[in-house]
Amino acid sequence: MLDWGNQFNICCFLDNNNYPSPWHRYEAVLAADALYTLEINAGNAFPALQQFHQTHGDWLFGHLAYDLKNETVPGLQSRHYDGIGFPDMHFFVPRVIIQLQNDQVHIGGESFTREHAQEILTAVLHTPPGTTRVVTSAAQPLQSRLDHQRYIAAVKNLQQHILQGDCYEVNFCRENFAENISIHPPALFTRLNNLSPSPFAAYYRLRECYLACSSPERFIRKEGNTVISQPIKGTSRKDPDPVKDQQLQQGLLNSAKERAENVMVVDLVRNDLSRTAMQGTVEVTELFGIYSFAQVHHMISTVSAQLSPGTPFTEVLRNAFPMGSMTGAPKIRVMQLIEQYEQTRRGLYSGAIGYITPAGDFDFNVVIRSMLYNADNRYLSFQTGSAITFYSDPEKEWEECLLKAAAMEKTVTG
């Protein structure tokens, strides 16, 4: 599916890697070849998305980039360098949709017949596998615009903002990049997905811009009038020894620091959802859930709400975006601080990838643990970050960024 879909200028492949969850609708989905597209930057993007959906009444796949914040909060701007170039918002009506669900393959599209579906299935099954080489030219060394000294200084400055009462927590990120590097994006995604299979993995191509994503986090999901958001705050390593691993999980559950950060983002999400929910329907259906992934354990909470009748789905997205787990609290002030202290535009990183159904339901991930590539200028980028609080040790936060970066670098250096 991935190799077949990648032949088109626009495609989106979503894979839950068979991760068990009552909230998953599909095992994998491929949307390929755009019939109609909406591409727009912050300003009037969410109303345009609502109109685009009403006009076509079809499945939409695409993304919300982080800098849509400039539309949701007046006065915010993004002035930093962006080497990738994804637009702030892009959605498309695909010519072909392939869904894997309950050991069945569903293939459809505009005016599709059974014969059309069979032709697509045959073409997918006979698509030769692409190269497994991720880097197709000499690899360039990774660079960063935020070195050790400047990073430490920025973290200390952020802690002063916290001390002064400006904010409680800031999700602070640092870009790693390589220039003049040739990448085969499907192989990059496959390598990343094999190293860290995650429930919200995504491969996304928008002409010469690519995303390979191994996200464990759901941003927001709507089905009928029910909306859920599942923020992650709290991480522990895994251990091959079952006894030690259980101790690590219990330690994560009992960590006062991790619980405090999780509660903080849960309160932020409750506030975001309350703006479009019926009064009294916002509730925390799970607090401090401990879930295991390929590399780590995470603390995940689930917040749900019932929408007011007739609420446009774009209002739900607009009021919740960007997700609190990637900003901090209070959201508006920390977004200002992020712009002040980070050195690179986030772009699609810490945005969201997903789909919208003809009925206006949707499911979106959080774009983290991701690598982005622009094939025109041969620029590879990935960002890593952590939650800065008053009690953070700046050197340990730096080491955490390096550790996360090393794991991502393996997908290129192998």
Buried (B, 14 or more C-beta within 10 A) or exposed (E): BBBBBBEBBBBBBBBBBEBEEEEBBBBBBBBBBBBBBBBBBBEEBBBBBBEBBEEBEBBBBBBBBBBBBBBBEEEBEBEBEBBBBBBBBBBBBBBBBBBBEEEEBEBBBBEBEEEBBEEBEEEBEEBEEBEEEBBEEEBBEBEBBBEEEBBBEBBEEBBEBBEEEBBBBBBBBBBBBBBEBBBBBBBBBBBBBEBBBBBBBBBBBBEBBBBBBBBBBBBBBBBEBEBBBBBBBBBBEBBEEEEEBEEBBEEBBEBEEBBBBBBBBBBBBBBBBBBBBBEEBBEBEEBBBBBEBBBBBBBBBBBBBBBBEEBBBBBBBBBBBBBBBBBBBBBBBBBBBBBEBBBBBBBBBBBBBBBBBEEBBBBBBBBBBBBBBBBEEBBBBBBBBBBBBEEBEBEEBBEBBBEBBEBBBEBBEE
